[in-house]
Amino acid sequence: MKHTLAFMTAAALLLSIGGCPTTSSSDQTTDEAPITATIVLSATQGAAPFEIMMYGDSSSSTAGDIATYAWDIGGVRISTNSTVRHTFEDPGRYTISLTVTDTAGNQATAAATVRAQGDGAVEAVIAVDRDGGTAPLAVQFDGTVSTAENDTITDYYWDFNDGTTSANSHPLHIFESEGTYLVTLTATSGGGSEDSASIEITVGSSGGNSLQFAGSQYITLPVSNSDPLSACTFEAWIRAEDGSGIVASIGAQAMVISTDIDDDEISVITGSGTVTAIATGLGRVWRHVAVTYESGVTTSIYLDGLLLSTKTLTGDLDVSSLTVGQGFDGKIARIAFWASARTATQVAADANGAAPSGGTLLGYWPLDEGSGQYLGNDAGGTSGRLGLSSSVEAADPAWSSDGP
């Protein structure tokens, strides 16, 4: 939806050069005498290049005559005449200021806004860090990716569809109650052109707290990391339901973690070798799985906080994202990833319900949104996605209310 937004009074809608003027005034009063600066504009909005007349001769003072006029546009002095003809060559929103001084030395200033509209398109775009979860749900919105051809976006108006609004470019909003909210952003250019975009936010009272995978589904979890890792830790709660499958691929298969409930095994594969652990009773119940890696020192596999197997593997891991669930049949929840090898004590605490923490924590994805395509990263990094993108696709796992 694209159309022009007019920031004018009803009277100003009729304005053109030579038409009915619009007036802006401001009083500055001393104890002895008042002085009033008054701006009269022939028009307040038009297509660039946009010419208007600016009149200051309605300004007045009871202490004497108006002695000087000082016109500024955007803080730049343009004239000292009482009446000025000015052309706004480029699209945008401009603030006009008039300061008048009387013969007694009193001063007053008035301001007005003019919009010069461009002929380029405006596109409103909404970015969010998550589009679903349980109440109260905090969602970080961002409208700064909106664009205005040959102009800039100057105004953002958000309607959260819960009785509240915002004029911030990237507001953080909390949805207190469950429901489905159609959030709308109206982005307006400096010249006054606008466009609107909407996104649906789903808030549940007790949303799902795991994802159900069926072999071909997966999630993508970006990791804010630029250098290869010589150490890392992966943790997740899993409920394997059938056969074997890959729980997670760290980087472009730099490390692969898989389970086999038929053989009661957990395996870790890197370019330098494989570590395998016997994991009795692995299937059809929630289990906490952790893998710690330190190149040239040790790679360890833990189940429910207990050390099962260790082996020395070598090599740094290139990790920009985690692919989780591809080839896995079952449910996964509460994924955490560190750029260090956790100690046995730390892993045991995590398995007993401690909140993932630590200075090297790159990502913690609770997977508790219950709906939507976005997977919030509670460690503060980039949100994950169901499948490969933010669009609904066959690779998306299903939400489940079952959890550890």
LOPADO-434124 format. One record per residue (C-alpha): residue number from 0; x, y negated, z negated. Coordinates in steps of 0.2 Angstrom, whole numbers, plus 5000, padded with zeros to 4 digits. Each point is the difference from the previous one (the first is absolute). Example, Ala and Ser with C-alpha at 12.3 -4.5 7.8 and 13.67 -1.06 7.14 Angstrom:
! LOPADO-434124
{nr->0&X->5062&Y->5022&Z->4961}
{nr->1&X->5006&Y->4983&Z->5003}
***
This chain:
! LOPADO-434124
{nr->0&X->5000&Y->5000&Z->5000}
{nr->1&X->5008&Y->4984&Z->5006}
{nr->2&X->4992&Y->4982&Z->4999}
{nr->3&X->5005&Y->4983&Z->4994}
{nr->4&X->4998&Y->4995&Z->4982}
{nr->5&X->4996&Y->4981&Z->4998}
{nr->6&X->5005&Y->4993&Z->4983}
{nr->7&X->4990&Y->4984&Z->5002}
{nr->8&X->4985&Y->4992&Z->4992}
{nr->9&X->4983&Y->5000&Z->5009}
{nr->10&X->5004&Y->4982&Z->5005}
{nr->11&X->5017&Y->5004&Z->5006}
{nr->12&X->4993&Y->5013&Z->5012}
{nr->13&X->4995&Y->4985&Z->5011}
{nr->14&X->5017&Y->4992&Z->5001}
{nr->15&X->5010&Y->4996&Z->5015}
{nr->16&X->5010&Y->4985&Z->5005}
{nr->17&X->4989&Y->4985&Z->5000}
{nr->18&X->4987&Y->5010&Z->4990}
{nr->19&X->4994&Y->4999&Z->4982}
{nr->20&X->5015&Y->5000&Z->4989}
{nr->21&X->5003&Y->5010&Z->4984}
{nr->22&X->5007&Y->4992&Z->4985}
{nr->23&X->5012&Y->5005&Z->4986}
{nr->24&X->5004&Y->4988&Z->4986}
{nr->25&X->5009&Y->5000&Z->4983}
{nr->26&X->5000&Y->4987&Z->4986}
{nr->27&X->5015&Y->4996&Z->4990}
{nr->28&X->4995&Y->4987&Z->4986}
{nr->29&X->5011&Y->4990&Z->4989}
{nr->30&X->4994&Y->4991&Z->4984}
{nr->31&X->4999&Y->4983&Z->5010}
{nr->32&X->4992&Y->5006&Z->5017}
{nr->33&X->4995&Y->5015&Z->5010}
{nr->34&X->5007&Y->5004&Z->5017}
{nr->35&X->4993&Y->5012&Z->5012}
{nr->36&X->5008&Y->5009&Z->5015}
{nr->37&X->4988&Y->5006&Z->5013}
{nr->38&X->5003&Y->5011&Z->5015}
{nr->39&X->4987&Y->5000&Z->5015}
{nr->40&X->5004&Y->5013&Z->5013}
{nr->41&X->4991&Y->5001&Z->5017}
{nr->42&X->5001&Y->5019&Z->4999}
{nr->43&X->5007&Y->5013&Z->4989}
{nr->44&X->5002&Y->5015&Z->5012}
{nr->45&X->5002&Y->5003&Z->5018}
{nr->46&X->5010&Y->5010&Z->5013}
{nr->47&X->5019&Y->4996&Z->5001}
{nr->48&X->5006&Y->4988&Z->5007}
{nr->49&X->4988&Y->4991&Z->4989}
{nr->50&X->4999&Y->4981&Z->4999}
{nr->51&X->4991&Y->4990&Z->4986}
{nr->52&X->4999&Y->4982&Z->4993}
{nr->53&X->5004&Y->4997&Z->4982}
{nr->54&X->4993&Y->4985&Z->4992}
{nr->55&X->5007&Y->4993&Z->4983}
{nr->56&X->4992&Y->4983&Z->5001}
{nr->57&X->4985&Y->5005&Z->4989}
{nr->58&X->5012&Y->5001&Z->4985}
{nr->59&X->4997&Y->4986&Z->4987}
{nr->60&X->5007&Y->4992&Z->4985}
{nr->61&X->4992&Y->4987&Z->4988}
{nr->62&X->5017&Y->4994&Z->4995}
{nr->63&X->5004&Y->4993&Z->5017}
{nr->64&X->5002&Y->5004&Z->5018}
{nr->65&X->5007&Y->5017&Z->5007}
{nr->66&X->5018&Y->4996&Z->5004}
{nr->67&X->5007&Y->5016&Z->5007}
{nr->68&X->4994&Y->5016&Z->5007}
{nr->69&X->5011&Y->5016&Z->5000}
{nr->70&X->4994&Y->5015&Z->5010}
{nr->71&X->5008&Y->5017&Z->4998}
{nr->72&X->4997&Y->5017&Z->5008}
{nr->73&X->5007&Y->5015&Z->4991}
{nr->74&X->5011&Y->4988&Z->4990}
{nr->75&X->5007&Y->4991&Z->5016}
{nr->76&X->4997&Y->4981&Z->5002}
{nr->77&X->4992&Y->4997&Z->5017}
{nr->78&X->4993&Y->4982&Z->4998}
{nr->79&X->4998&Y->4984&Z->4990}
{nr->80&X->4985&Y->4994&Z->5010}
{nr->81&X->4982&Y->4999&Z->4993}
{nr->82&X->4994&Y->5010&Z->5015}
{nr->83&X->5009&Y->5014&Z->5008}
{nr->84&X->4998&Y->5011&Z->5016}
{nr->85&X->5008&Y->5017&Z->4998}
{nr->86&X->5001&Y->5015&Z->5010}
{nr->87&X->5002&Y->5018&Z->4992}
{nr->88&X->5010&Y->5009&Z->5014}
{nr->89&X->5002&Y->5017&Z->4991}
{nr->90&X->4986&Y->5011&Z->4992}
{nr->91&X->5000&Y->4999&Z->4981}
{nr->92&X->4993&Y->4993&Z->4985}
{nr->93&X->5006&Y->4982&Z->4995}
{nr->94&X->4999&Y->4990&Z->4985}
{nr->95&X->4998&Y->4981&Z->5003}
{nr->96&X->5005&Y->4988&Z->4986}
{nr->97&X->4997&Y->4981&Z->4999}
{nr->98&X->5008&Y->4990&Z->4986}
{nr->99&X->4994&Y->4981&Z->4999}
{nr->100&X->5008&Y->4987&Z->4990}
{nr->101&X->4991&Y->4983&Z->4996}
{nr->102&X->5008&Y->4983&Z->4997}
{nr->103&X->5000&Y->5003&Z->4982}
{nr->104&X->5011&Y->5015&Z->5002}
{nr->105&X->4986&Y->5013&Z->4996}
{nr->106&X->5000&Y->5016&Z->5010}
{nr->107&X->4988&Y->5014&Z->5004}
{nr->108&X->5001&Y->5016&Z->5011}
{nr->109&X->4987&Y->5009&Z->5009}
{nr->110&X->5002&Y->5017&Z->5010}
{nr->111&X->4991&Y->5009&Z->5013}
{nr->112&X->5002&Y->5016&Z->5010}
{nr->113&X->5000&Y->5002&Z->5019}
{nr->114&X->5000&Y->5017&Z->5010}
{nr->115&X->5007&Y->5001&Z->5017}
{nr->116&X->4994&Y->5016&Z->5008}
{nr->117&X->5010&Y->5011&Z->5011}
{nr->118&X->4994&Y->5011&Z->5014}
{nr->119&X->5008&Y->5016&Z->4994}
{nr->120&X->4992&Y->5015&Z->4991}
{nr->121&X->4999&Y->5003&Z->4982}
{nr->122&X->5001&Y->5018&Z->4993}
{nr->123&X->4996&Y->5004&Z->4982}
{nr->124&X->5009&Y->5015&Z->4994}
{nr->125&X->4998&Y->5008&Z->4982}
{nr->126&X->5014&Y->5011&Z->4992}
{nr->127&X->4997&Y->5009&Z->4984}
{nr->128&X->5011&Y->5011&Z->4989}
{nr->129&X->4985&Y->5012&Z->4997}
{nr->130&X->4982&Y->5001&Z->5006}
{nr->131&X->4993&Y->5011&Z->4987}
{nr->132&X->5001&Y->5006&Z->4982}
{nr->133&X->4992&Y->5001&Z->4983}
{nr->134&X->4993&Y->4985&Z->4991}
{nr->135&X->5008&Y->4988&Z->4994}
{nr->136&X->5009&Y->5000&Z->5017}
{nr->137&X->5013&Y->4987&Z->5003}
{nr->138&X->5003&Y->4997&Z->5019}
{nr->139&X->5014&Y->4989&Z->5007}
{nr->140&X->4993&Y->4991&Z->5015}
{nr->141&X->5010&Y->4991&Z->5013}
{nr->142&X->4994&Y->4988&Z->5014}
{nr->143&X->5017&Y->4993&Z->5005}
{nr->144&X->5001&Y->5012&Z->5015}
{nr->145&X->4986&Y->4990&Z->5008}
{nr->146&X->5005&Y->4990&Z->5015}
{nr->147&X->4995&Y->4984&Z->5009}
{nr->148&X->5006&Y->4998&Z->5018}
{nr->149&X->5009&Y->4983&Z->5002}
{nr->150&X->4995&Y->4995&Z->4982}
{nr->151&X->5002&Y->5007&Z->4982}
{nr->152&X->4988&Y->5007&Z->4988}
{nr->153&X->4997&Y->4987&Z->4986}
{nr->154&X->4984&Y->5007&Z->4991}
{nr->155&X->4995&Y->5017&Z->4994}
{nr->156&X->4983&Y->5004&Z->4993}
{nr->157&X->4997&Y->5017&Z->4992}
{nr->158&X->4983&Y->5006&Z->4995}
{nr->159&X->5002&Y->5016&Z->4989}
{nr->160&X->4981&Y->5004&Z->5001}
{nr->161&X->5000&Y->5002&Z->4981}
{nr->162&X->4995&Y->4982&Z->4997}
{nr->163&X->5017&Y->4993&Z->5000}
{nr->164&X->5011&Y->4991&Z->5014}
{nr->165&X->5018&Y->4994&Z->5002}
{nr->166&X->5009&Y->4987&Z->5010}
{nr->167&X->5017&Y->5008&Z->4997}
{nr->168&X->5010&Y->5007&Z->5015}
{nr->169&X->5004&Y->5016&Z->4991}
{nr->170&X->4988&Y->5002&Z->4985}
{nr->171&X->5001&Y->5015&Z->4987}
{nr->172&X->4982&Y->5004&Z->4997}
{nr->173&X->4993&Y->5012&Z->4987}
{nr->174&X->4983&Y->5009&Z->5003}
{nr->175&X->4993&Y->5003&Z->4983}
{nr->176&X->4985&Y->5012&Z->5006}
{nr->177&X->4998&Y->5015&Z->5011}
{nr->178&X->4993&Y->4997&Z->5017}
{nr->179&X->5004&Y->4997&Z->5018}
{nr->180&X->5006&Y->4982&Z->5004}
{nr->181&X->5001&Y->4992&Z->5017}
{nr->182&X->5014&Y->4987&Z->4997}
{nr->183&X->5000&Y->4986&Z->5013}
{nr->184&X->5015&Y->4988&Z->5004}
{nr->185&X->4997&Y->4985&Z->5010}
{nr->186&X->5016&Y->4992&Z->5007}
{nr->187&X->5000&Y->4982&Z->5006}
{nr->188&X->5013&Y->4992&Z->5010}
{nr->189&X->5006&Y->4982&Z->4997}
{nr->190&X->4990&Y->4994&Z->5015}
{nr->191&X->4984&Y->5008&Z->4993}
{nr->192&X->4998&Y->5016&Z->5010}
{nr->193&X->4996&Y->5016&Z->4990}
{nr->194&X->4998&Y->5018&Z->5001}
{nr->195&X->4993&Y->5013&Z->4988}
{nr->196&X->5006&Y->5018&Z->4995}
{nr->197&X->4992&Y->5012&Z->4988}
{nr->198&X->5006&Y->5016&Z->4991}
{nr->199&X->4990&Y->5012&Z->4989}
{nr->200&X->5007&Y->5004&Z->4982}
{nr->201&X->4992&Y->5015&Z->4991}
{nr->202&X->5000&Y->5000&Z->4981}
{nr->203&X->4995&Y->5015&Z->4991}
{nr->204&X->4996&Y->5003&Z->4982}
{nr->205&X->5011&Y->5016&Z->4998}
{nr->206&X->5008&Y->5002&Z->5017}
{nr->207&X->5010&Y->5015&Z->5005}
{nr->208&X->5017&Y->5003&Z->4993}
{nr->209&X->5008&Y->5011&Z->5013}
{nr->210&X->5001&Y->5004&Z->5018}
{nr->211&X->4994&Y->5016&Z->5009}
{nr->212&X->5012&Y->5007&Z->5013}
{nr->213&X->4996&Y->5014&Z->5012}
{nr->214&X->5016&Y->5003&Z->5010}
{nr->215&X->5000&Y->4986&Z->5013}
{nr->216&X->4996&Y->4985&Z->4990}
{nr->217&X->5013&Y->4989&Z->4992}
{nr->218&X->5003&Y->4983&Z->4992}
{nr->219&X->5014&Y->4988&Z->5004}
{nr->220&X->5008&Y->4991&Z->4986}
{nr->221&X->5013&Y->4986&Z->5004}
{nr->222&X->5015&Y->4998&Z->4989}
{nr->223&X->5009&Y->4983&Z->4998}
{nr->224&X->5017&Y->5006&Z->5003}
{nr->225&X->5013&Y->4995&Z->5012}
{nr->226&X->5016&Y->5010&Z->4995}
{nr->227&X->5002&Y->5019&Z->5001}
{nr->228&X->4997&Y->5008&Z->4983}
{nr->229&X->5013&Y->5011&Z->4991}
{nr->230&X->4987&Y->5004&Z->4986}
{nr->231&X->4981&Y->5000&Z->4999}
{nr->232&X->4986&Y->5008&Z->4991}
{nr->233&X->4983&Y->5006&Z->5007}
{nr->234&X->4985&Y->5004&Z->4988}
{nr->235&X->4982&Y->5005&Z->5003}
{nr->236&X->4986&Y->5009&Z->4993}
{nr->237&X->4994&Y->5014&Z->5012}
{nr->238&X->4986&Y->5013&Z->5001}
{nr->239&X->5005&Y->5012&Z->5013}
{nr->240&X->4985&Y->5010&Z->5006}
{nr->241&X->5006&Y->5011&Z->5015}
{nr->242&X->5016&Y->5007&Z->5007}
{nr->243&X->5016&Y->4990&Z->5002}
{nr->244&X->5002&Y->4982&Z->5005}
{nr->245&X->5011&Y->4984&Z->5000}
{nr->246&X->4996&Y->4989&Z->4985}
{nr->247&X->5011&Y->4986&Z->5006}
{nr->248&X->5013&Y->4995&Z->5013}
{nr->249&X->5012&Y->4987&Z->4993}
{nr->250&X->5005&Y->4989&Z->5014}
{nr->251&X->5001&Y->5007&Z->5018}
{nr->252&X->5001&Y->5018&Z->4992}
{nr->253&X->5016&Y->4995&Z->4991}
{nr->254&X->4993&Y->5010&Z->4986}
{nr->255&X->4984&Y->5012&Z->5001}
{nr->256&X->4991&Y->5006&Z->4984}
{nr->257&X->4989&Y->5015&Z->5003}
{nr->258&X->4990&Y->5013&Z->4990}
{nr->259&X->4994&Y->5018&Z->5003}
{nr->260&X->4987&Y->5006&Z->4988}
{nr->261&X->5000&Y->5017&Z->5007}
{nr->262&X->5019&Y->5003&Z->4996}
{nr->263&X->4999&Y->4988&Z->4985}
{nr->264&X->5014&Y->4989&Z->5007}
{nr->265&X->5005&Y->4981&Z->5001}
{nr->266&X->5013&Y->4996&Z->5013}
{nr->267&X->5011&Y->4985&Z->5003}
{nr->268&X->5009&Y->4998&Z->5017}
{nr->269&X->5013&Y->4987&Z->5005}
{nr->270&X->5013&Y->5000&Z->5014}
{nr->271&X->5012&Y->5008&Z->4988}
{nr->272&X->4990&Y->5014&Z->4994}
{nr->273&X->4985&Y->5007&Z->4991}
{nr->274&X->4995&Y->5002&Z->4981}
{nr->275&X->4986&Y->5012&Z->4996}
{nr->276&X->4992&Y->5003&Z->4983}
{nr->277&X->4987&Y->5013&Z->4994}
{nr->278&X->4985&Y->4992&Z->4994}
{nr->279&X->4988&Y->5012&Z->4993}
{nr->280&X->4981&Y->4996&Z->5000}
{nr->281&X->5003&Y->4986&Z->5012}
{nr->282&X->4983&Y->5000&Z->5009}
{nr->283&X->4983&Y->4994&Z->4997}
{nr->284&X->5004&Y->4990&Z->4984}
{nr->285&X->5007&Y->4983&Z->4998}
{nr->286&X->5019&Y->5000&Z->4998}
{nr->287&X->5013&Y->4986&Z->4998}
{nr->288&X->5014&Y->5003&Z->5013}
{nr->289&X->5016&Y->4990&Z->4999}
{nr->290&X->5016&Y->5000&Z->5011}
{nr->291&X->5016&Y->4990&Z->4994}
{nr->292&X->5014&Y->4998&Z->5012}
{nr->293&X->5018&Y->4993&Z->4998}
{nr->294&X->5012&Y->5003&Z->5014}
{nr->295&X->5015&Y->5011&Z->4996}
{nr->296&X->4993&Y->5002&Z->4982}
{nr->297&X->4984&Y->5010&Z->4999}
{nr->298&X->4983&Y->5002&Z->5007}
{nr->299&X->4987&Y->5006&Z->4988}
{nr->300&X->4982&Y->5007&Z->5001}
{nr->301&X->4988&Y->4998&Z->4985}
{nr->302&X->4982&Y->5006&Z->4997}
{nr->303&X->4990&Y->4993&Z->4987}
{nr->304&X->5016&Y->4992&Z->4993}
{nr->305&X->5010&Y->5016&Z->4999}
{nr->306&X->5015&Y->5002&Z->5010}
{nr->307&X->4999&Y->5015&Z->5012}
{nr->308&X->5015&Y->4999&Z->5011}
{nr->309&X->5015&Y->4990&Z->5004}
{nr->310&X->5013&Y->4999&Z->5014}
{nr->311&X->5013&Y->4988&Z->5007}
{nr->312&X->4996&Y->4992&Z->5016}
{nr->313&X->5008&Y->4986&Z->5009}
{nr->314&X->4997&Y->4985&Z->5011}
{nr->315&X->4991&Y->4984&Z->5000}
{nr->316&X->4981&Y->4999&Z->5004}
{nr->317&X->4993&Y->4987&Z->5012}
{nr->318&X->4983&Y->4996&Z->4993}
{nr->319&X->4988&Y->4987&Z->5006}
{nr->320&X->4984&Y->5009&Z->4997}
{nr->321&X->4993&Y->5016&Z->4992}
{nr->322&X->4988&Y->5011&Z->5010}
{nr->323&X->4990&Y->5010&Z->4988}
{nr->324&X->4988&Y->5015&Z->5002}
{nr->325&X->5003&Y->5004&Z->5018}
{nr->326&X->4999&Y->5019&Z->5001}
{nr->327&X->4994&Y->5001&Z->4982}
{nr->328&X->4983&Y->5008&Z->4995}
{nr->329&X->4994&Y->4993&Z->4984}
{nr->330&X->4999&Y->4984&Z->4990}
{nr->331&X->5014&Y->4987&Z->4995}
{nr->332&X->4999&Y->4986&Z->4988}
{nr->333&X->5012&Y->4988&Z->4991}
{nr->334&X->5015&Y->4999&Z->5011}
{nr->335&X->5016&Y->4991&Z->4994}
{nr->336&X->5017&Y->4997&Z->5008}
{nr->337&X->5016&Y->4994&Z->4992}
{nr->338&X->5017&Y->4995&Z->5008}
{nr->339&X->5008&Y->5009&Z->4986}
{nr->340&X->5001&Y->5018&Z->4993}
{nr->341&X->4988&Y->5001&Z->4985}
{nr->342&X->5007&Y->5009&Z->4984}
{nr->343&X->4992&Y->5016&Z->4994}
{nr->344&X->4993&Y->4990&Z->4985}
{nr->345&X->4992&Y->4987&Z->5012}
{nr->346&X->4992&Y->5013&Z->5011}
{nr->347&X->4993&Y->5009&Z->4985}
{nr->348&X->4992&Y->4983&Z->4994}
{nr->349&X->4993&Y->4997&Z->5017}
{nr->350&X->4992&Y->5017&Z->5000}
{nr->351&X->4992&Y->4996&Z->4983}
{nr->352&X->4991&Y->4985&Z->5007}
{nr->353&X->5013&Y->4986&Z->4998}
{nr->354&X->4997&Y->4986&Z->5013}
{nr->355&X->5013&Y->5000&Z->5013}
{nr->356&X->5013&Y->4986&Z->4996}
{nr->357&X->5018&Y->4996&Z->5002}
{nr->358&X->5011&Y->4987&Z->5009}
{nr->359&X->5002&Y->5011&Z->5015}
{nr->360&X->4982&Y->5004&Z->5002}
{nr->361&X->4996&Y->4997&Z->5019}
{nr->362&X->4982&Y->5006&Z->5000}
{nr->363&X->4986&Y->5006&Z->4990}
{nr->364&X->4984&Y->5005&Z->5009}
{nr->365&X->4986&Y->5006&Z->4988}
{nr->366&X->4989&Y->5005&Z->5014}
{nr->367&X->4985&Y->4995&Z->4990}
{nr->368&X->4991&Y->4988&Z->5012}
{nr->369&X->4987&Y->5012&Z->5003}
{nr->370&X->4996&Y->4993&Z->5017}
{nr->371&X->5008&Y->4990&Z->5014}
{nr->372&X->5016&Y->5001&Z->5011}
{nr->373&X->5012&Y->4991&Z->4988}
{nr->374&X->5010&Y->5008&Z->4986}
{nr->375&X->5006&Y->4987&Z->4987}
{nr->376&X->5018&Y->5000&Z->4995}
{nr->377&X->4999&Y->4996&Z->4981}
{nr->378&X->5019&Y->4997&Z->5001}
{nr->379&X->4997&Y->4985&Z->5010}
{nr->380&X->5006&Y->5006&Z->5017}
{nr->381&X->4990&Y->5001&Z->5016}
{nr->382&X->4984&Y->5010&Z->4999}
{nr->383&X->4999&Y->5017&Z->5009}
{nr->384&X->4987&Y->5006&Z->5013}
{nr->385&X->4990&Y->5015&Z->5003}
{nr->386&X->5007&Y->5008&Z->5016}
{nr->387&X->5011&Y->4990&Z->5010}
{nr->388&X->4990&Y->4983&Z->5001}
{nr->389&X->4987&Y->4991&Z->4991}
{nr->390&X->4986&Y->5006&Z->5012}
{nr->391&X->4990&Y->5016&Z->4997}
{nr->392&X->5007&Y->5015&Z->5009}
{nr->393&X->5001&Y->5019&Z->4999}
{nr->394&X->5016&Y->4999&Z->4991}
{nr->395&X->4992&Y->4992&Z->4985}
{nr->396&X->4998&Y->5011&Z->4984}
{nr->397&X->4984&Y->4999&Z->4990}
{nr->398&X->4997&Y->4992&Z->4984}
{nr->399&X->4996&Y->5011&Z->4985}
{nr->400&X->4994&Y->4996&Z->4982}
{nr->401&X->5010&Y->5015&Z->4994}
{nr->402&X->5017&Y->4995&Z->4991}
{nr->403&X->5013&Y->5006&Z->4988}
***
